[in-house]
Amino acid sequence: MNDMFRGYLELLRPHNLLVSFLTTIIGYGAVIKYVHYYPSWLTCVAASLIVVLIAAGGYVINDYYDVETDAISKPWRPIVRGAVRRRDARVLAYSLFLGGLLISAAYSVYILVFSLISTLLVHEYSRWIKRTGFIGNISVAVESAATILFGGFFAAVVLNKQVPALVLIPVFYAFLLVLGREIVKGIEDVKGDAHANIYTLAVTLGPRKAAIIASILLLLVVIISPLPWFTRIYNILYLVFAIGVDATILYSVAALLKHSDEESLIEASKKARSALKAGFLLGGLAFLLGLL
């Protein structure tokens, strides 16, 4: 495969874009199932395409702004190794952002405003927010949960309906799970972050307190996990996969809380982070298959 073509693929992160595509469908599907009206599948594709374009732009601009740090820690990244020129990456990022905004404008000014705010957030995250530590963690969680919210908002605007509060359950679910995982990642990277003056909770409060806060957030996910079932929007498949998510969370929390010294806690955080990544994927499947 041509290195330039491979470089562009690496910038776009197709596997992450697939997740964004599917999480948008979760919000969209919850609304149309709640109102018992099923518009053309093209509207769902349009909503997901907007999210994918903006997310792709965010991934590309992230590499654009990270080129100096990547030159030290990730020399294999496309811009650093010369597979993609830095200025070309910037043009691509803004083109992707523009594509998402133009499709949004074709549907509604409300959808355009939502998309514009999301675009600004992902851009500024790469430019400076990510270096703030915990605020950056919150931004990542907001961005992840916003894809679900956007899907529901898009469907509600197209159908001229109010967004049902029930749609906010998977949004809140995703926010807590991603924020908890981001704090865990901060524990894993605490030494490097401290050296780089990135003020994560693990740096400012210490790994032990960060682990406790992450555990509280993650246990809240377990507590609210049965709620979607009681809305009658989701079927039995939701419960089956939700149990799997809860198992990964409980494993992660147990791994974090049983260690008190910093070194062993850092090692435990690596295992917890991997488990939570699997939990996030299972959570997506729970909400998607639960809508069938």
C-alpha positions, 0 to 999 in steps of 0.5 A: 500500500502506498505510504501516503494513502496509508498515512491518510487512513491513519490520520482518519482513524476509520475504526474510531469513525465507525464507532462515531457512526454507530453511536449516532444511530443509538440516539437517532434510533431511540427517538424514532422508536419512542415516537413510533415513526420511521422516516427515510433511512437516508436521514439517519445516514445524513446524521451519522455522516455529519458526525463522521465528517466532524470527528474525522476532521478532529482526528486530523487536526489533532495530528496537525497540532501534535506534530512536535510532541509526536516527533518525540513520542510517536515518530511513526505518525503520518505527518512526522514520518513524512507520509502526509505534509502538515499543511495538507493535513490542515486543509483536509481537516478544515475540508472535513469540518466544512463538509459536515457543516454544509450537510447540517445547514441543508437540514436546519439552522438548529442542527447547524448550530449544534454541529458548529459548537461540536466542531469548535470543541473538537478543534479547540480540544486539539489546539489547547484543551487536551493539555489542561488535564482534567478539563480535557478529560471532561471534553473527551467525555462530552464529545463522545456522549454528544454523538448520541445526543446529536443523533437524537436531536437530529431525529427530533428536528427532522420529525418536528418533535421534542427530544424525549428525556429518555434519550439522555440516559445513554448520553449520561451513560456514555459520559460517565463511562468515558470520563471514568476511563479518561481518569484511569488513563491519567493514572497510567500516564501520571509520570509523563503528564507530571513531567509535561505539566498536564494537570490530570486528577492523578497529577493534582490529587495523586493516583489513589484519589484519582482511582477512587473518583474514577471508581465512583463514576464507573459504579454510577454506570452500573447503578443506572444500567438497568434504567434503559430496560424500564423505558421499554425502548430497549429489548432483552438484548440490551440487558444481556450486553449491559451485564457484560459492561457491568462485569468489565466495570466491576473488574476495573474498579476492583483492580484499581481499589485493591492497590494503594502504592503508586507503582502497582496502581499504575500497572492496575490502571493499564488492565482497567483501561483495556477492560473499560475499552471493551466495556465501551464497545459492549455498551454500544452493542447493548444500546444498538441491539437493544433497539432491534 
